[in-house]
Amino acid sequence: MASQRGQVRKAVRVSAMGPSCQGHRYRARVRQLLPEPISIDPAEAHVAAHRPPPTGRPWVLLNMVVSADGATAVDGVSGELGGPEDKVVFSALRAVADVILVAAGTARAEGYGPPRTSARRQAERVERGQAPFPRLALVTRTLDLDPAAAMFTEAPEPPLVYTVPDAPADRRSALGDRAELVTPTAADGDDGGRGDRRRGPGDVDLAAVLADLGRRGARTVLVEGGPALNGQLVAGDLVDELDVTLAPALVGGESARVAHGPALAVPTGLVLAHLWEADGVLFARYVRDR
Ligand SMILES: NC(=O)c1ccc[n+]([C@@H]2O[C@H](COP(=O)([O-])OP(=O)(O)OC[C@H]3O[C@@H](n4cnc5c(N)ncnc54)[C@H](OP(=O)(O)O)[C@@H]3O)[C@@H](O)[C@H]2O)c1
């Protein structure tokens, strides 16, 4: 199964377009509403966006699709929420990422596959000095990941798996050379004095993960969730950009918010960098004003 957001959208796309459009490459007409109304190309706009890495770690951008009433999943996966427009923007964000960071819960729920991208986009990435594909990185305590999953067997580069020192030895060896296992320590990252608000005992230190990715040359890390991972990054003040797709749908249910976890003592302000619209779907890009 390969139903991560970028791939499950294919099924949604066909049903959303109707038979007359099937078989044709979908081109979303995305218009910018703010800062000034113009039509834009999401891929070009995201390549042109300013993302200066903070000291000691890459720029961290978080991308999620949410229903108008705040749901992040339908029947346990995000795929139903987005449409063809979301897939276009999702792909544009993946195209600028050096690393896609995802929590094991989402990788399991969504049946993650390897990052895929067109030959043209690979060439554009290489021209910009990036690897042809973003590298996948996972965080997990349990290492409960199937070594036969496509994200391992079909990856252009073995995924990075960040885990804890006492992760089960049998699962470590089961992953073998299909992944690069890393056990970062808190000393690898600067926690800025926030310490325990970012993680619980026995968790992977996410500041250390980002510091490690920075040392490996990553300048832009795209976080694809889920809410539990996002919540720790928000609590640790490790999010530089939030790209939210707001789907025009009511879902109800009990799925978690975009960031689920400890509340901040003081809410962090964001600046709206742009607001786009395509077929009723809104795309808001917020950045931290540091
Ligand atoms: N709407 C969207 O755009 C979107 C995007 C992503 C996900 N989702 C949805 O969100 C749901 C999953 O989210 P979730 O919040 O339940 O889980 P999650 O954040 O995806 O994953 C939680 C798991 O990740 C690992 N993990 C997270 N932080 C860790 C840390 N600091 N150290 C070590 N391991 C860590 C642990 O894995 P182990 O259990 O392996 O130790 C933990 O159980 C799914 O329904 C998915 O479809 C929606």
The ligand as an ORCA input file, in Angstrom:
! r2SCAN-3c Opt
* xyz 0 1
  N      -3.898     15.963      7.661
  C      -2.630     15.758      7.423
  O      -1.991     16.472      6.643
  C      -1.915     14.633      8.147
  C      -0.524     14.531      8.072
  C       0.105     13.508      8.778
  C      -0.645     12.616      9.526
  N      -1.988     12.727      9.562
  C      -2.790     11.772     10.356
  O      -2.344     11.801     11.707
  C      -2.480     10.496     12.284
  C      -1.157     10.083     12.920
  O      -0.706     11.093     13.770
  P      -0.369     10.841     15.320
  O      -0.300     12.162     15.977
  O      -1.300      9.824     15.865
  O       1.033     10.149     15.286
  P       2.400     10.592     14.622
  O       2.855     11.898     15.155
  O       2.330     10.426     13.162
  O       3.321      9.409     15.158
  C       3.533      9.180     16.533
  C       4.617      8.137     16.619
  O       5.813      8.677     16.061
  C       6.919      8.304     16.840
  N       7.414      9.483     17.525
  C       6.879     10.740     17.514
  N       7.670     11.573     18.210
  C       8.710     10.847     18.646
  C       9.869     11.133     19.410
  N      10.140     12.369     19.852
  N      10.718     10.133     19.679
  C      10.503      8.896     19.225
  N       9.432      8.543     18.490
  C       8.560      9.523     18.213
  C       6.410      7.242     17.806
  O       6.490      6.053     17.034
  P       6.644      4.575     17.612
  O       5.263      4.234     18.098
  O       7.099      3.776     16.440
  O       7.637      4.605     18.709
  C       4.982      7.692     18.020
  O       4.139      6.642     18.481
  C      -2.914      9.576     11.172
  O      -4.301      9.411     11.244
  C      -2.558     10.362      9.908
  O      -3.374     10.037      8.832
  C      -2.644     13.723      8.909
*
